[in-house]
């Protein structure tokens, strides 16, 4: 869920560092909608350039708020599960990214203390999250931002990733079925909860059937379980499942797919998402930066899968607390650290170039400066703060993840 960035006050006179530019702005430079609905009274091409660049800055502010909020929440929950109080994770000063920095600093500190207390050898196995962006959202944004693109006719492509979505025909790739749904085929490698029948694989809970070829008698099975697996809600079941899977179920080569199809569909996919780079149609650099930022703020990520083991521990209670805390909270933190980091870096660079380019245009023309100078000056300042917030938040998430052994 997106976290709203603070509203910046722009009707406050001239801004320092940008002499000669008026301070009044007729639009809320923290709102994409307000900017796109404004009429700055410029020539059509320049009007579009101004709106695109300002919208890019607004979208970056929103993305920065989301990233800081997500990281602060993930690190805060991790720290609390390790014994922190609300006061421990609260920032000591205000500023971009400070909430994330404070929460992750507290989490990293406690991780170090609990690891030292537990001692032993910590092993953290991670299956990274996969983040996908909506291709339809990119097409819609392009149609609204660039006047040369007719709404509904924007051609959007997926580069360096896989397209997934709803397939009403035959899914030739893999089909991920939501938890509790009947798997129409074998659930290969991704049934991470409990399987009701025809299971074969690793079961971290109770195995009803055979364990390594012998009658399991409903006990836990450290080897290969055949029959059914009750993982006890801890998500430790992974193998082929021909019954109901309590977590996600990935079906290979399904003739039909009642869930999300990835890899190929013999008819056009609905609500397609791209796990790589969503390439928009040809449009202005300002609109591209704006749409990249907006779409990146709405990516959907499959949670990372985290498995923690601690061998040779001297303190079983500390080891147990550490294991539970990491397995419960690291997936949310790794969404940013592993899933979104590269995407975010590209967005920040594009928005910065777009806003700085607009600043140069405005400073070169008195008429333009009078009409939009205040908006541009405020947007430049806000974009810089958003960039700092994102950088601090990402670094904080990376530090906490590394201390957890999942760097």
N, C-alpha and C positions, 0 to 999 in steps of 0.2 A: 504494500500500500504506500502511496506516495505521501511524503511529509512536506507540507507547505513551507516554502522559504519565507523569511520575514519580509514584510512589505517595506519597500524603500521609499522614502519621502523625496520627491523630486522637485516640488514647488517651493524651493528654498533659496532662490537667488543664484548668483554665479558660483561655480564649483572650483575649488582650488586645483591648480595644475593645468587648467584648460581656459586660459584667459580669453575674454571676449565672447564666450558662449553663454547664452542666457540660461537660467536655471529652471524656468517653467517648462513642464511637459504635459501634453494633453492626454497622454496614455499612462497606464500603470505599467512600468517597465518590468514588473515581476509577473505579468500576466500575458501569455501568448494571445489569448482571445481579445484582450483589450487592445493590444498592439495591432492585430490584424483587422480590427473593426475601426480603427482610428483613420482620420483623414488629415494628413499632414500638409496637403495643398501643394505637393510637388509634381513635377512631370512624371508621367506614368512609369517609365523605366526606373527613375530614381526613387519614386514612391515605393515600388516593389523591392528595391535594394534595401532601403531603409527599414521597411517592415520585416524583411527576411532576417536582417542582421540583428535587429532589436528582439525579434521573436527567438532567435538563437540564444541570445543572452538570457532571456526569460526562461527558456527551456533548461538552460544550464543551471540556473538558480534552483529550479524545481528538482533537477537531478541531484544536485549537491545536497539539498535537504533530504532527499530520499536515501542517498548513500550514508550520510551521517546518521540518520535515524536508524537505518538497518544495522549498521555497525555498532552503534551505541547500545541498541537493544540486545543484539547477540552477545556482545562482550559483557554487558550488564547482567544478563541471565547466567552466563558462565561464571562470573565472579560471585553472584549470589549463591549459586549452587555449591560454590567452594567455601562459603561462609561470609561473604561480604554483606555490608549493610547499604542502604540507600545513600548514606553519607559518604561511604567509601568510594562509590562510583560517580559521585557528583563532581562536576568540573569546578576547579578553584577559581577560574577566571572565565569571562565570556570571550568568544571569538570564534572564527570559522573552524569547524572540526573539533572544537574543544570537548564537546560531549562524548564523541567517539574516542578521542585521545584519553580522556579521564577513565572511561569505562574499561577500555582495553588495557590501560596501564594497571588498573586494579586487578584485572583478570590475570595478566602476565605475572604480576607480583605473587598472587596467591597460587598460581600454577607452579611457580618455582618453589614455594614453601611446601606445598602438598607433595610435589615430586620428591623433594629432599626427605620429607617425613616418611613417605611410602618406601623410598629407595627401590632397588630392583631395576629390571630392564623394561623400559616402556616401549611398546610398539604400537604405532598408529597406522592402520591401513585405511586408505582413502580411495574411494571411487569418485572422481571429481564431478561436480554438477555440470549439467548441460543447459546453457541458456539460449533461448530462441526468441527472435523478435518477429513481430507481426508484419507480414508483407502487405496486408490490406491497410494497416495503419500508415505505412510508408506511402502507399498509393493515395490514400485520402489526404494526407498532409501535403503531398506534392501538388495535388489538384487545388488545394486551398491557397497555397503559398505562391505558386508561379502561374501567372496569368496565361502563359503560353501552353499550359497543360490543361486539357479538358477533363473536368471531373469524371471519374469512372473509366478513363482511357489511359491512365498512367501505367506504363509497363515496368514492372518491378522484377528483379532477378535475385537469385540467391547464389553467392559466391563463397567457395571455401567451406561449405557446410552442407547440411542435409535439410531437405524440406519435409515438414511433418504437418499433419492436419487431419481433418475428417474425410474418410474415403468411403463413398457410397457404392463403390465397385469392388474390384479385387485388389487387395493390398499385396504387393509383390515384395515388400521389405519386411519390417517387423511391426507388430501391432501391440501397443501397450494398453492393457485393459485395466480399468480402475479397480480399486480394492473391493473384494467381495463379489465381483462379477464372475460368471462361469467362463473359464478359459476354454475356447473352442480349439483344442489342440494341446500340444505339450508346451508348458511354460518354461522356456529354456533359459536358465541362468539368472532370472530376474524376479523370481517369486521370493520376496525377502521377508515374508511373514509366516503364516501357517498355510499348509496345503492339506486339503481334506481327503485326497485319494490319488493313487497312482504316482506317488512321489518317489523320486530317486535323486539323492544328493546329500549335501551337508545340512544337518539339522541341529541347531543349538539348543533345542528344547526336548520335549518328549517324542520319542519315535515309536509309533505303533506299527509293528511289522518286523522287519529284520534289520539288524545292525551288523554290517560287514558279513552278511550271510547267515547270521545266527538270530534266533528269536530275541527280540529286544525287550519283550514283556512290558512295554510302555515306559521304559526308562530312557534317560538321556543317552544320546549316541554321539560319540566323538568321531566316528568314522563315517561310512556311507549308510544312510538310512533308506530303506525301501518299504513303502507302504503309505503312511500318512505322517505328517510332522506338525506338532503343536509347538510353535516357537515361543509361546507364552507372551505374545505381544511385544517381544524385544527385537523383532526383525532380524533373526539370525538364520532364517531358513533360506537356502539357495539351491535350486536344482530344477529338475523337470517335474512339472505338476500337471496331472490330467484332471484335477478336480477344481475346487474353489480355492483361490489364493487370497489370503486376508490383506496382502499388500498388493503392489503393482504386479502385473503378470505380462511378460513379454512373449508374444507368440510369433514364431518365425514362419514366413511364407503362408500366412493365413489366406484362405479363399475369400473370407469376409472379415471385416474388422469393426467391432462395436466400440472400439476405443480410439486411440490416436495412432494413425498409420505413419510410419517413417520409411523413407527409401524409395517409394514408388507406388503409384495408384493408376489403374487403367482408365480412370476418368479424372476430371479436374478436381483437385482437392479443395475442400471448403475451409475457410479460415486458415490458410497456409502460414506456417512459421518457419523461419530460417535460423539454423544454428550457427551459420557463418556470418558473412557480411551481407546485409540487405542493400542491394545496389538499386538506387532510385533511377528514374528516367533522367534524361538530360535536362538540367534546370540550373538556375543561378547558384553560385557558390554559397550565397547567403541562405537560400532556401534549403540547400542540402545540409548545411550545418544545423539549421533549425530543426529539420525533420529527423536528422540523425540523433539529435539530443532528445527530442520528444519520444521517438520510438525506443531509444535505449532506456528511457525512464519507465517503460512499460514491458520490459522483457520478462519472460516467464522462464524459471529455472527448475529443472528437476533437482530435488535435494541431493547433496553429496551423501554418500553412504560411508559411515565412519565405524570402524571396528577397532576397539582398544584392548590390548592385553598387557598385563604387567606381571612378569615372572620374577621370582626370587624376592618378593617384597617382604620387608621387615614389619610392616604395619598393614594388616589386612583391611582395617576400617578406612585408612587413608587411601589405600589402593582402590577400594570399592567406590569411594566418593569421587575419586579422580576419573575412574572409568565411566561412571554414570554421567558426570558433568560434561565430559568431552563428547560422549556419544549423543547426548541430548542437545548440545549447543554448538558444536563445531560445524554441523551442516549449514546452519544459518550464516555463520561467519565466513565459511568457504564460498558461499554464493558470491561474495564480493572479492575475496582474496584470489580465488581461482576462476570463478565463472564470469565475472564482469570486468576484471581489471584491464584487459587489453582493449575491450570495447570502449570503456570509459576514457582511456588515454587518447584514443582517436577523436572522440567527441570533443574533449577539452581543447585539443590542438586546433580543430576545425572552427570551433566557436571563437576562440581567441583571434584567429586570423581574420575571421569575418567581421568581428566588432572593431578590431584595430583598423581594418581597411576602410570601414565606414567612418571612423573617426578622422582619418586622413582626408576623405572626401568632404566632410563637413567643415573641417578647418580651412579648406581651400576655397570655400564659397560663402560670402557674407549672407546671401539670401537663404541658403540652405541652413546656415548656422542659426539664423534668427528663428527658423521654423522648427528645427529638430535638434538644435544644439544641446538643449537641456536634457532631452531624452538620451542622446548619445553619450553625453558626459556621465549621466547616472548609470547607463548600461555598462560603460567601460569599467566603472568602479565596482558595480555589482558582479560583473563577470570575473574580475580579478579576485574578489572575495570568494565567489563560488569555486574558482579553481583552487584556491588555497584550502577551502573546506574539503574538497574532494581528495586532494593530495594528502592532507593530514589524516583523513578518515581511512583511506586505502593503506597508508603506511601503518596506522594503528592496527588495522585488521591483520596485516601481514606480520607484524611483531607478535601479536597474540597467537596467531596460528603457528608461527615458528616455535614459540615457547611451548605450545601444546604438542609439538612434534609433527605437525602437519604442514610445514612450510613448503 
